[in-house]
Amino acid sequence: MLITGASAGLGEEMARQFAALGYDLALCARRVDRLEALRAELTGTRVSVKALDVTDDEAVFTVFREFAAEFGRIDRVIVNAGLGKGAPLGTGRPDANRDTARVNFLGALTQMEAACEIFRAQKRGHLVVVSSMSALRGMRKSMTTYAATKAGVAALAEGLRSERIPGVDVSVVYPGYIRSEMNAHVQQRTRFMVDTETGVRAMVAAIEKRRARAYVPAWPWVPIGVAMRVLPLSAVRRMV
């Protein structure tokens, strides 16, 4: 199993929980020192780590191919690496929004290209894309670009699922509010926030079932997800 963005947050905890299930792991992220520390922690399973900046297209293909050669095959790729920067449009921070778009959408697109190259050659595989509940509707202020990128990767995954590549399953996971390094700076209390271990446990369970679409944790995000899709934007604004 290959997990990107595995040096912190949801990716790091997914590595721990999948290792506990007995999976061999190919882990990559920019901070290789964090990956090395994680590898030392994960005993009893095979773990390989590599440095990767997902905005470097050539490096993504190289690292994915190297992992596939090292392990013999890659059964699952979790496109998890992401960035949470952002600012309201027109307020002088286009750099933050571009960075988020570059990592979360263009970087994810390249990862999906590299993963599907491997899966098509193997004639099997499971592609998992980590989206967000914010992808279900347009979000305001600093969330606008982030939400749009997460909607974009979900649409890419749906297109792949529609293609019905023989032997390849495609899943999109929509996490709700899960505490992670990305949102650790948020000081105010957020409704429905769960700790990293609890939230990732729900993600892992959904991934293991190879669900096409999963809102996690199921409570309260399944009913909230239904409501977000049908309510007027003014009501959605008060919910999330």
C-alpha angles and dihedrals in degrees: 000000000000120000123184122205088029098148096084147003121007094356094053092049092046088055090053095048096044090047088054087055090056101256123151107233137215106193128187138174140134094265102067093173089064090048091052091052090049091049090053089053096049104076125172097039137069113263127180123184134196135175113249137172104196092208088067101085096192092049092051092056092043095050094044091049092047091052091049091051092046096050097033091237141009113228098182136020120194111201097207110137110117148154128223103196120125148136136200109279114263096021098110102267105098088138092066092049093046091050091052092047091048094052102034100041112017092036091048091048091055091048090051090049091052093045094049091048088059094042094050090052091047093041088224141066147117119244115198121189119194107216126159140243085247087070092073094075139007111280128211135242116345091004096058099092095035092054091047092053091050091050088050096054091046089054091050090052092048090052091053091048090051089053089060097211106203111261095002124115121195124203132181118201118200108197119200121205106332119164110244142145089272093063100027090108091064105104103181120086112263121207115243094011113154130190120265097254094051094046094046091048087061091047093050092049091052092046092050089054089051091228115185090222129010131179107203136238087024091219118088098355100067094061091037089052091053091048094047092056096053108028122091115263092251090062094044089054090061093048103055 
